Amino acid sequence: MSKEGESELPETKPKKRATVASVDKKVDDLIEVMDIIHSDVMDLKRVLKGFLEILGDNSKPKGPEKPPSENYDNSMYG
């Protein structure tokens, strides 16, 4: 059994408090990661726009349709 002076609960260590320096370091790390993610998302958007341009060129006309090149006399009397 235990000694009379000891309690059966384990001693709890006081939690280490965050310092301004440690919080500042973590914020800097977070900002760096966010910058990397932002640049990756921009790269993905650029690639997707390129794919849409490649795929979209074949499916939609670029301007008004040209009239047929054959010359017909469309006059009323002739």
The 8 nearest C-alpha neighbors of each residue, nearest first, counted from 0:
[[1, 2, 3, 7, 5, 6, 4, 8],
 [2, 0, 3, 5, 7, 6, 4, 8],
 [1, 3, 4, 5, 0, 6, 7, 8],
 [2, 4, 5, 1, 6, 0, 7, 8],
 [5, 3, 2, 6, 1, 7, 0, 8],
 [6, 4, 2, 3, 7, 1, 8, 9],
 [7, 5, 8, 4, 9, 3, 1, 2],
 [6, 8, 9, 5, 1, 10, 2, 0],
 [9, 7, 6, 10, 11, 5, 1, 4],
 [10, 8, 11, 7, 6, 12, 5, 1],
 [9, 11, 8, 12, 6, 7, 13, 5],
 [12, 10, 9, 13, 8, 14, 15, 6],
 [11, 13, 14, 10, 15, 9, 16, 8],
 [12, 14, 11, 15, 16, 10, 17, 9],
 [15, 13, 16, 12, 11, 17, 10, 18],
 [14, 16, 13, 17, 12, 18, 21, 11],
 [17, 15, 14, 18, 13, 21, 19, 22],
 [18, 16, 21, 15, 22, 19, 20, 14],
 [17, 19, 21, 20, 22, 16, 23, 15],
 [18, 20, 22, 21, 23, 17, 24, 16],
 [19, 21, 23, 18, 22, 24, 17, 25],
 [22, 20, 24, 18, 23, 19, 25, 17],
 [21, 23, 25, 19, 24, 20, 26, 18],
 [22, 24, 20, 26, 21, 25, 19, 27],
 [25, 23, 27, 21, 22, 26, 20, 28],
 [24, 26, 28, 22, 27, 23, 29, 21],
 [25, 27, 29, 23, 28, 24, 30, 22],
 [26, 28, 30, 24, 29, 25, 23, 31],
 [29, 27, 25, 31, 26, 30, 24, 32],
 [28, 30, 26, 32, 27, 31, 33, 25],
 [31, 29, 33, 27, 32, 28, 26, 34],
 [30, 32, 28, 34, 29, 33, 27, 35],
 [31, 33, 35, 29, 34, 30, 36, 28],
 [32, 34, 36, 30, 35, 31, 37, 29],
 [35, 33, 37, 31, 32, 36, 30, 38],
 [34, 36, 32, 38, 33, 37, 39, 31],
 [37, 35, 33, 39, 34, 38, 40, 32],
 [38, 36, 34, 40, 35, 39, 33, 41],
 [37, 39, 41, 35, 40, 36, 42, 34],
 [40, 38, 36, 42, 41, 37, 35, 43],
 [39, 41, 43, 37, 42, 38, 36, 44],
 [40, 42, 38, 44, 43, 39, 45, 37],
 [43, 41, 39, 45, 40, 44, 38, 46],
 [42, 44, 40, 46, 41, 45, 47, 39],
 [45, 43, 41, 47, 42, 46, 48, 40],
 [44, 46, 42, 48, 43, 47, 41, 49],
 [47, 45, 49, 43, 48, 44, 42, 50],
 [46, 48, 50, 44, 49, 45, 43, 51],
 [49, 47, 51, 45, 50, 46, 44, 52],
 [48, 50, 46, 52, 47, 51, 53, 45],
 [51, 49, 47, 53, 52, 48, 54, 46],
 [50, 52, 48, 54, 49, 53, 55, 47],
 [51, 53, 55, 49, 50, 54, 56, 48],
 [54, 52, 50, 51, 55, 56, 49, 57],
 [55, 53, 51, 52, 56, 50, 57, 58],
 [54, 56, 52, 58, 57, 51, 53, 59],
 [57, 55, 53, 54, 58, 52, 59, 60],
 [58, 56, 55, 59, 54, 53, 60, 52],
 [57, 59, 55, 56, 60, 54, 61, 53],
 [60, 58, 57, 56, 55, 61, 62, 54],
 [61, 59, 62, 58, 63, 56, 57, 64],
 [60, 62, 59, 63, 56, 64, 57, 58],
 [61, 63, 60, 64, 65, 59, 56, 66],
 [64, 62, 65, 61, 60, 66, 59, 67],
 [63, 65, 62, 66, 60, 61, 67, 59],
 [64, 66, 63, 67, 68, 62, 60, 61],
 [67, 65, 68, 64, 69, 63, 70, 71],
 [68, 66, 69, 65, 70, 64, 71, 63],
 [67, 69, 66, 70, 65, 71, 64, 72],
 [70, 68, 67, 71, 66, 72, 65, 73],
 [71, 69, 68, 72, 67, 73, 66, 74],
 [72, 70, 73, 69, 74, 68, 67, 77],
 [71, 73, 74, 70, 77, 75, 76, 69],
 [72, 74, 71, 75, 77, 76, 70, 69],
 [75, 73, 72, 76, 77, 71, 70, 69],
 [74, 76, 77, 73, 72, 71, 70, 69],
 [77, 75, 74, 73, 72, 71, 70, 69],
 [76, 74, 75, 72, 73, 71, 70, 69]]
